[in-house]
Amino acid sequence: MPVWTEDEAGPYQAIPQPGPSWQPEGKPACQPHEYIRGGTAKMLTLFHPKTGEVRALPVDASTNAILHPWLKQELSAILASLPALAADSVWQWGHSWSDWGVFEEDARSQGWPPVRLVLVLDNLVGHCSRDLVDWCHQQGIVLLYTPLGGSWLNLCESVQRILVRRALSGQHPQSAEEIKEWLAATVRGWNADPAPFEWGGKRWQRRQRQRERHRLGGSAGYTMRPIRRRWQAKERKVGFVTLHDK
């Protein structure tokens, strides 16, 4: 079952952006202390975690009048690229509306086709509009909304942070148009060699090992003196002689 995620990133201002940048050694980038705000830009994003593919559109605003037509266009293209459902695959788990909490009789009465795609997005009012929800159901798209405070469940936000950091970190865009150009170029570069995302992957495992190495217990105590590493030799100085403890 194809699973896509959706989110809107931004707004990003056309002002000096914090962060590192590629510069010649000894010649760091200098940002002006006086600048004129050059407007803001946002980015509409669809992300396929299994393949790492990103479909994005940098825009000035993400109102329903802009977001909904773009979503319908991109989702229609994604559905058209999917293989046709075989007769026996309709009965597999996930393709029936009853697997997603909807009575099959109600889905048939509404004329909904078998489920072909799952879309994960947050529960903004614009995402819950009747027009968009009805259109998705008529196309066989299940909408799964993340709970309040659960935006970390949407992997689209993870890839957005990577793309925006690559495009704007340490730079000084002069206008919103320049921001949109940089974001679009970064998305093209990402899709040239996309990285699949998965829950419990190498990134998660590295974080778990980091937590295990620095676990100090349940208290909130701390020390003002650096703690000596266990694998380093302990030294004690007596007068002018250094003694090494075994």
N, C-alpha and C positions, 0 to 999 in steps of 0.2 A: 504494500500500500504506500504510494508516494506521500511523503509528509513534507510540506513547505511551511515556512514561518514568515511572518510579515511584521514590519514595524516602520515607523517614521523617525529618522534621526535628525537632530538639530533642535532649535536653530543655531547656526554658526555665524558669528559676526565677522565682517571684513575688518579685523583689527589684528595687531601682532599676537600670534598664537604662542603659548608657552610650549617648551619641549626642545629636545635636541635636534640638530640638523647637520647635514654633511657639509663640512667646511675644510679648507686647507689647514694643516697643522700650524698653530700659532696665529691664525686669523679667524677668531670666533665670529659668528654672525652677530651683528648689532641691530637692535630694534629701536625705533624712534620713541622718545618719551612723549611726543606730541603727534597726534594723528587724527584724521577725520574718519568717522564711522562710515563705512561704505555699504551699509545694508546687511541683510542676513539671507541665508540660504538653508534649505532643508533637503533631505534625501529620502525618497520613498524606496523601500527595499523589500524584495522577496528573496528568501534564502532557502536552498535545498541542502540540509545538513549531510545527507548521504553522499552526495557528489561534490559539495562545496560550491555549486553554481550560484551566482548572485545575479539577480535582475534588479536594477536600480535606476531611478530617475531623479537627478537633482532638480529641485524646484524652488521657487520663491516662497510658496506657502503650501500647506497640505490640507486644504479645506476639502469637504466632501465632493465639491464640484470638480476638484482636480484628482483626488485620490480614487474615487469610485470608478470613473472611466478607465484610469490606468490599470487598476486592479482587474477589472473585467477583461481588458485587452490582454494582459499578461497571463491571467489564468486560462483564458480561452486558448492561447498559444501553447501553454503547458499541457492542457488536456488534449489538444490536437496532436501533440508529439507522443502521447502515451499509446501503447499497443491496445488494440481492441480487446474487450473482455471476452474470454471464451465462455461457452454456454455452461460448463461445469464450474468455472471460477466464480460465477455469481453467487454460488452457495458457500464459498469459502468465507472464513471469518473476516470481518471488516467491510465486506462489500454490501452487507445487509444493514438497513437503517436501524433495525432492532439491536444491532451490536453497539450502537451509539446512543441508546436510550430513547429511541423513537419507535412508536408502534408501527409495525410493517403495514397494517391496514391504513393508517393515516398517511403514510408515505405514498402508498398506491393511489389513494383517493386524490392526493395532490398532484399525481403524475410525476413524482420524482424518480429519476433513473437510479440504478444501483450506484453505490458510493464508489468513486474513482480516485478521490484525492482528499487529504486531510490538511487543513490550513490552521496553524496556531497563531493567534494574535491576542493582543490585550483587549480589555473590555471597555474601550473608549466608546462614547455615545455614537460617534460616526461609524464605528465598526459594527454596531448593533442595529443600524437603521434597517427598516423593513425592506426597502428596495434592494439593498445589498444582500441581506440574508436570504430573501426569496430567490434572487438570481443565483446565488451559490447553490441552494438546494435544488433548483431546476437543472443545474449542471452536474449534480452528483458530488458536491463538495461539502464535507463536514467541517463546521467551524468549531474550534476548541479555544475557549477564552481562558487566559491565565488569570488566577485570582488576584485580588488586590494585594499589593506588596509581593507578588510572585513573578516579577518581570524577569528574574534570573532563569525561569523555566523556558524562556523564549531565546533560542540560540541565535536568532536574528540580531539581537542586541550585542552578542559576543562578536560577531563578524563586523558589525557596524563600528565598534570601538577600534578594531584593527584597521579598517579602511580609513576612518577619519584620522587616526593617528598617523598613518602613512601619508595621507594627503596634506594635512595641515600642520603637523607638529613642527614647531620652530620656524614657521613661515609667517609672512606678512601679506596676506591677500589685500588687494586694493579695492576690490568690488565684489558684490555677490556673484556676478558673472564669472569672475576668476575662480571663486570657490567652487562653483558648479562645474567648471571645466576641470579643475584638479580632481574633484570627486569622481567625475565620469572617467577620467584617465586612469585613476587608481582602480576603479572597478574593472576596466578593460584589462589592466595588468593582472589583477587577481584571477579573472576568468581564464587567462592564458595558462595558468597552472594552479587550479583551485585546490584547496586543502579540505578534505572531508572532516566533519565534526562528529563526535560521538560522545555519549555519556560514559563516564568511567574510562576515558582514553588515557593517553600518555600524559597529557597536561594535568588531568585530575590525579593520576598516580604520583606525579612529581610533587604536587601540593600536599598529598597525604604523607609522603616521605618527609617533606619539610616539617610538617606538624609533629610527626613522631620524633624527629631529631631534637626539636625545641620544646617538647612537652615538659612543663615545670610543676604540674599538679594543679589542683583546683583553687589554690589561694591566689590572691592578687599581690603577694609580696614581691619585692624587688631588692636589688642590692646596688649600692653606689660604687662598688669596687668591681673591676672586671674579673670574671670567673676564669680561672686557668683551665685550659683544655686538658682532658684526661691523658691524651696521647703525647703531651709535651713533657719533657723531663722537668722535674721539680728541682729548683735551685735554691740554696740557702747561702747567704753570704755571711761569713764569720771573719771580722776584721778585713784582711786583704785576700783571704782564701775563699774560693767558691767550692762548696760541697754539693755533690750531686746525690740526691736520694735515689735509692734503687726501688 
